[in-house]
């Protein structure tokens, strides 16, 4: 078992914005910077005229917490195969 105590964190209040614990325990969606692949795709959209540079500059990735799924919901039913 792992116990995380933010009160004893050596970088508390200095690095909370990129702490994995805050992402995992966040109550809702968390905004994250785009990674390299996402930035590449956004740049392609801008070059193709599908998005403006201003819109692209304000984009971020979102980590949204989802309720747990049952195996049947995750994998689908046997009827869906074939």
C-alpha positions as CSV (number, residue, x, y, z in Angstrom):
1,X,0.0,0.0,0.0
2,X,1.2,3.5,-0.8
3,X,0.3,6.5,1.4
4,X,0.6,9.9,-0.1
5,X,0.7,12.8,2.3
6,X,0.9,16.2,0.7
7,X,1.7,17.8,4.1
8,X,5.2,16.1,4.1
9,X,5.9,16.7,0.4
10,X,9.3,18.4,0.0
11,X,8.1,20.5,-2.9
12,X,4.6,21.3,-1.6
13,X,3.2,24.5,-2.9
14,X,6.1,24.8,-5.4
15,X,5.4,21.9,-7.9
16,X,1.7,21.0,-7.2
17,X,0.7,22.0,-10.7
18,X,2.6,19.1,-12.3
19,X,2.2,16.6,-9.5
20,X,0.9,13.2,-10.6
21,X,-1.0,12.9,-7.3
22,X,-3.0,16.0,-8.1
23,X,-3.9,14.6,-11.5
24,X,-4.9,11.2,-10.1
25,X,-7.0,12.7,-7.2
26,X,-8.6,15.6,-9.1
27,X,-12.4,15.7,-8.7
28,X,-13.0,16.4,-12.4
29,X,-11.2,17.1,-15.6
30,X,-7.6,18.3,-15.4
31,X,-6.0,20.4,-18.1
32,X,-2.6,19.4,-19.2
33,X,-0.1,20.8,-21.7
34,X,-0.2,19.2,-25.2
35,X,2.5,16.6,-25.8
36,X,4.7,16.6,-28.9
37,X,2.4,14.4,-31.0
38,X,-0.6,16.5,-30.1
39,X,1.3,19.8,-30.9
40,X,2.2,18.3,-34.3
41,X,-1.4,17.5,-35.2
42,X,-2.6,20.9,-34.1
43,X,0.1,22.5,-36.2
44,X,-1.1,20.4,-39.2
45,X,-4.7,21.7,-38.6
46,X,-3.4,25.3,-38.5
47,X,-1.4,24.9,-41.7
48,X,-4.5,23.3,-43.4
49,X,-6.7,26.2,-42.3
50,X,-8.8,24.1,-40.1
51,X,-7.9,26.0,-36.9
52,X,-6.6,29.5,-36.3
53,X,-3.2,30.1,-34.7
54,X,-4.9,31.9,-31.9
55,X,-7.2,29.0,-31.2
56,X,-4.3,26.5,-31.4
57,X,-2.3,28.6,-28.9
58,X,-5.0,28.2,-26.2
59,X,-5.4,24.4,-26.6
60,X,-4.7,22.0,-23.8
61,X,-5.2,18.3,-23.2
62,X,-7.8,17.2,-20.8
63,X,-7.6,14.2,-18.4
64,X,-11.2,13.3,-17.5
65,X,-12.0,10.9,-14.8
66,X,-14.4,8.2,-15.9
67,X,-16.4,5.9,-13.8
68,X,-15.1,2.3,-13.8
69,X,-16.5,0.1,-16.5
70,X,-17.5,-3.5,-16.1
71,X,-15.5,-6.0,-18.3
72,X,-18.7,-6.4,-20.5
73,X,-18.9,-2.6,-21.0
74,X,-15.1,-2.4,-21.8
75,X,-14.8,-5.4,-24.1
76,X,-18.4,-5.6,-25.5
77,X,-20.6,-8.6,-25.7
78,X,-19.8,-11.9,-27.5
79,X,-22.5,-11.0,-30.0
80,X,-20.4,-8.0,-31.3
81,X,-17.7,-10.4,-32.5
82,X,-17.9,-11.6,-36.1
